[in-house]
């Protein structure tokens, strides 16, 4: 073999590799991919579809979690964010969403410490979550809740305003901010007006959420009581009762809400009030329903005819409150000037005695007396 020919051939071979190295590398890669797919039975196109589908699922769970957060369903929101994290543990949208969900859950726990909440507020700012646009309105709402619990009322109000400035139809903020005015200072005209505006916005944007009808009905009811001597008080109380009627087809399992709906409707439609308050007593007989946090916890009631607040804590107190309410419903029914009125008044007397027997300390009768004075003003009887 001629050495010169061999050397020349080798040089030509190297030059060929140099010129076409990219195509050669690509070909080898394709061969390796085919070999891997055949040996390990992997479909590269299927893997791409799996990744794409997983990303769609993550986005879906995050958007659903965000929606639940905005509605105030924090446990459900946390569950959706955890589903997203089970698909990708480093998804920051899900991590942030779960963290904020846990903040809202913690703030309602009996052992929650306000000082910890203030530390969290500072950390939110340090971590930059206050600039995280998708969650900014939700964090503002959390800070409003935080400052409301620490009794920094003016600061809380600012945060609620900011939350709604970012997203005007944010349901959890609309509801919380509206009830904020219920407990603020006194039931002045301006506070009732703000309640009415916020709850009206809620009913317009969320017609299947009973919370809007509950709040709007109660705000109109308060306005009617405050202006009971004015000509438009009758229209106000009719509008208030209409909210109770609109919500009667919705599923409600909170005793404070059904109790309020019954109170609102009493002077216009006592039969509807009886239906609501009997529903409340039926709910109290259901252990699963009474296991809900809101039903299990204390109920704070602001009296409407005088500056006082009553807190209803025990099951007997809650049952006594609903029975007093039912007694007043029958009294209202007995004042309609119809045949059988005395029978309804007798039923009031029976239920009143039953409620009073459960109200051993005499705390809940204060609510009864307050609502009796309202009934006397709006639907007076012969001796009122």
C-alpha positions in Angstrom: 0.0 0.0 0.0 1.3 3.4 -1.0 1.7 5.5 2.2 1.1 8.7 0.3 -2.3 7.5 -1.0 -3.3 6.4 2.5 -2.3 9.8 4.0 -4.2 11.7 1.3 -7.3 9.6 1.8 -7.2 10.2 5.6 -6.8 14.0 5.0 -9.7 14.0 2.6 -11.8 12.1 5.2 -10.9 14.7 7.9 -11.8 17.5 5.6 -15.2 15.8 4.8 -15.9 15.6 8.5 -14.9 19.2 9.0 -17.2 20.3 6.2 -20.2 18.2 7.2 -19.8 17.8 10.9 -23.2 19.3 11.7 -25.1 16.9 9.4 -23.1 14.0 10.7 -23.9 14.9 14.3 -27.5 15.4 13.5 -27.7 12.0 11.8 -26.1 10.3 14.8 -28.5 12.0 17.2 -31.4 10.9 15.1 -30.1 7.3 15.1 -29.6 7.4 18.9 -33.1 8.8 19.4 -34.6 6.1 17.3 -32.5 3.4 19.1 -33.6 4.8 22.5 -37.3 4.9 21.4 -37.2 1.3 20.1 -35.4 -0.2 23.0 -37.2 1.7 25.8 -40.6 2.0 24.0 -40.8 5.8 24.3 -42.9 8.0 22.1 -41.2 11.4 22.0 -44.3 13.0 20.5 -46.4 11.5 23.3 -44.0 12.9 25.9 -44.4 16.3 24.4 -48.2 16.0 24.6 -47.9 14.9 28.2 -45.9 17.9 29.2 -48.2 20.2 27.3 -51.3 18.7 28.9 -49.6 18.9 32.4 -49.0 22.6 31.8 -52.7 23.1 30.9 -53.7 21.3 34.1 -51.4 23.4 36.2 -52.9 26.6 34.7 -56.4 25.3 35.3 -55.8 24.4 38.9 -54.1 27.8 39.5 -57.0 29.7 37.9 -59.5 27.8 39.9 -57.6 28.3 43.1 -57.4 32.1 42.4 -61.2 32.1 41.8 -61.9 30.3 45.1 -59.5 32.8 46.9 -61.5 35.7 45.4 -64.8 34.1 46.6 -63.4 33.6 50.1 -63.3 29.8 49.9 -59.8 29.5 51.3 -59.7 25.7 52.0 -61.0 25.0 48.5 -58.4 27.4 47.0 -55.6 25.7 48.9 -56.7 22.3 47.6 -56.5 23.5 44.0 -53.1 25.0 44.4 -51.9 21.8 46.0 -53.1 19.9 42.9 -51.0 22.2 40.7 -48.0 21.6 43.0 -48.4 17.9 42.7 -47.8 18.2 39.0 -44.9 20.7 39.4 -43.5 21.4 42.8 -41.7 24.6 41.8 -44.7 26.3 40.2 -44.4 29.8 41.7 -48.0 30.8 41.0 -49.3 27.8 43.0 -46.7 28.3 45.8 -47.8 31.9 46.2 -51.5 31.0 46.0 -51.2 28.3 48.6 -49.3 30.6 50.9 -51.9 33.3 50.7 -54.7 30.7 51.2 -53.0 29.6 54.4 -52.7 33.2 55.6 -56.5 33.6 55.4 -57.1 30.2 57.0 -54.8 31.0 59.9 -56.4 34.3 60.6 -59.7 32.6 61.6 -58.1 30.1 63.9 -58.8 30.5 67.7 -55.0 30.6 68.5 -54.2 33.1 65.8 -51.8 35.8 67.1 -52.1 39.3 65.7 -48.3 39.9 66.2 -47.6 37.0 63.9 -49.9 38.6 61.3 -47.9 41.9 61.5 -44.6 40.0 61.0 -46.2 38.3 57.9 -47.2 41.7 56.6 -43.6 42.8 56.7 -42.4 39.6 55.1 -44.9 40.0 52.3 -43.3 43.3 51.4 -39.8 42.0 51.7 -40.5 39.0 49.5 -42.1 41.2 46.8 -45.5 39.5 46.9 -47.0 43.0 47.3 -45.9 43.6 43.7 -47.2 40.2 42.4 -50.0 41.5 40.3 -52.3 38.4 40.1 -52.5 38.3 43.9 -52.2 42.0 44.8 -55.9 42.7 45.4 -56.1 39.5 47.5 -53.2 40.5 49.6 -54.7 44.0 50.1 -57.9 42.3 51.3 -55.9 40.1 53.7 -54.2 43.2 55.1 -57.6 44.8 55.6 -58.7 41.7 57.6 -55.5 41.8 59.6 -55.9 45.4 60.6 -59.6 45.0 61.3 -58.7 42.3 63.9 -56.0 44.6 65.5 -58.7 47.3 65.6 -56.8 49.6 63.2 -60.0 50.6 61.6 -58.9 53.4 59.4 -55.9 51.4 58.0 -58.2 48.4 57.4 -60.6 50.6 55.4 -57.7 51.8 53.2 -56.6 48.3 52.4 -60.2 47.3 51.5 -60.5 50.3 49.2 -57.2 49.4 47.5 -58.4 45.8 46.9 -61.5 47.0 45.2 -59.7 49.7 43.3 -57.6 46.9 41.7 -60.6 44.6 41.1 -64.0 46.3 41.6 -66.0 43.1 41.5 -63.9 41.1 44.0 -66.6 39.2 45.9 -64.8 38.4 49.1 -63.7 42.1 49.5 -67.2 43.4 48.6 -68.8 41.2 51.3 -66.2 41.8 54.0 -66.0 45.6 53.4 -69.8 45.9 53.4 -70.1 44.1 56.8 -67.2 46.3 58.0 -69.6 49.3 57.8 -72.2 47.3 59.8 -69.9 47.1 62.8 -68.2 50.5 62.2 -69.0 53.2 64.8 -72.8 53.3 64.5 -75.6 52.6 62.1 -75.4 56.1 60.6 -76.9 56.9 57.2 -73.5 57.0 55.5 -72.5 53.6 56.8 -75.8 52.0 55.7 -75.4 53.7 52.3 -72.0 52.2 51.8 -73.3 48.7 52.9 -76.1 49.0 50.4 -73.8 50.1 47.5 -71.3 47.2 48.1 -73.9 44.5 48.5 -75.8 45.8 45.4 -72.6 45.4 43.4 -72.3 41.9 44.8 -75.9 40.9 43.8 -75.4 42.4 40.3 -72.1 40.5 39.7 -72.9 37.3 41.5 -76.7 36.5 41.2 -76.2 33.0 42.6 -74.4 33.9 45.7 -76.8 34.3 48.7 -74.3 36.5 50.6 -75.1 39.5 48.4 -78.9 39.1 48.9 -78.3 38.5 52.6 -76.3 41.7 53.1 -78.4 43.9 50.8 -81.6 42.8 52.4 -80.2 43.6 55.9 -78.9 47.0 54.8 -82.3 47.9 53.3 -84.0 46.6 56.5 -81.7 48.8 58.7 -82.4 51.8 56.5 -86.2 51.2 56.8 -85.9 50.9 60.6 -83.9 54.1 60.9 -86.4 56.0 58.7 -89.6 54.2 59.9 -91.5 57.5 60.0 -90.7 58.5 56.4 -93.0 57.7 53.5 -90.5 55.5 51.7 -90.0 53.2 54.7 -92.7 50.8 53.4 -90.9 50.5 50.0 -87.6 49.9 51.8 -88.9 47.1 53.9 -90.6 45.6 50.8 -87.3 45.8 48.9 -85.5 44.2 51.9 -88.0 41.3 52.1 -87.7 40.8 48.3 -84.0 39.9 48.9 -85.1 37.2 51.3 -87.5 35.9 48.7 -84.9 35.9 45.9 -82.5 33.9 48.1 -85.1 31.3 49.3 -84.3 29.0 46.3 -80.5 29.0 47.0 -78.8 26.4 49.2 -77.8 28.0 52.5 -76.4 26.1 55.5 -75.5 29.0 57.9 -77.9 29.6 60.8 -77.0 33.3 61.1 -77.9 33.9 57.4 -81.2 32.1 57.5 -82.0 33.8 60.8 -81.4 37.2 59.3 -83.4 36.5 56.2 -86.3 35.5 58.4 -86.0 38.7 60.4 -85.9 40.9 57.3 -89.1 39.4 55.9 -91.1 39.4 59.1 -93.3 42.5 58.7 -94.0 41.9 55.0 -94.3 38.1 54.8 -94.4 36.4 58.2 -95.0 33.0 56.6 -91.6 33.3 54.8 -90.0 34.3 58.1 -91.5 31.2 59.8 -90.1 29.1 56.9 -86.6 30.6 57.3 -86.5 30.3 61.1 -87.8 26.7 61.1 -85.1 26.0 58.5 -82.5 27.4 61.0 -83.8 25.1 63.7 -83.6 22.1 61.3 -80.0 23.1 60.5 -79.2 23.0 64.2 -80.3 19.4 64.3 -77.8 18.4 61.7 -74.4 17.6 63.3 -72.5 17.9 60.0 -73.9 21.4 59.4 -73.3 22.5 62.9 -69.7 21.4 62.5 -69.0 24.2 60.0 -66.7 26.8 61.5 -69.2 29.7 61.2 -72.0 27.7 62.8 -69.8 26.4 65.5 -68.3 29.8 66.4 -69.9 32.8 68.2 -72.5 35.0 66.4 -72.1 38.8 67.0 -75.3 40.8 66.8 -75.5 44.5 66.7 -78.9 45.7 68.1 -80.8 48.0 65.8 -82.8 50.1 68.2 -80.0 50.9 70.7 -76.2 50.9 70.8 -75.4 47.5 72.1 -74.0 44.2 70.9 -74.9 40.7 71.9 -72.7 37.6 71.3 -74.4 34.3 71.0 -72.0 31.5 71.9 -73.5 28.2 73.0 -75.8 25.8 71.1 -78.6 26.5 73.7 -78.2 30.2 73.1 -78.4 29.8 69.3 -81.5 27.6 69.6 -83.0 30.1 72.0 -82.3 32.9 69.6 -84.0 31.1 66.7 -87.0 30.2 68.9 -87.4 33.8 70.0 -87.3 34.7 66.3 -90.0 32.1 65.5 -92.1 33.5 68.3 -91.9 37.0 66.8 -92.9 35.6 63.4 -96.1 34.2 64.8 -96.8 37.5 66.6 -96.4 39.3 63.3 -98.7 36.8 61.7 -101.2 37.4 64.5 -101.2 41.1 63.8 -102.3 40.9 60.2 -106.0 41.3 61.0 -107.0 37.9 59.6 -109.1 35.0 60.9 -107.1 32.8 63.3 -104.9 35.6 64.6 -105.4 34.6 68.2 -104.1 31.1 67.4 -100.9 32.6 66.1 -100.5 34.9 69.1 -101.0 31.9 71.4 -98.2 30.1 69.4 -96.0 33.2 70.0 -96.6 32.8 73.7 -95.8 29.1 73.7 -92.5 29.6 71.7 -91.5 32.6 73.9 -91.7 30.4 77.0 -89.7 27.7 75.3 -87.0 30.1 74.2 -86.9 31.7 77.6 -86.4 28.3 79.3 -83.3 27.8 77.1 -82.1 31.4 77.7 -81.1 30.6 81.3 -78.9 33.7 81.8 -81.3 36.0 80.1 -78.7 37.2 77.5 -80.7 36.5 74.3 -84.0 38.0 75.4 -82.3 41.4 74.7 -82.3 40.5 71.0 -86.0 39.6 71.2 -86.8 42.9 72.9 -84.9 44.9 70.3 -86.7 43.1 67.5 -90.1 43.4 69.2 -89.6 47.2 69.3 -88.9 47.1 65.5 -92.1 45.0 65.0 -94.1 47.5 67.0 -92.8 50.3 64.8 -93.4 48.6 61.5 -96.4 46.4 62.2 -98.0 47.7 65.4 -100.6 45.6 67.3 -103.5 46.8 69.4 -101.4 47.1 72.5 -98.1 48.3 70.8 
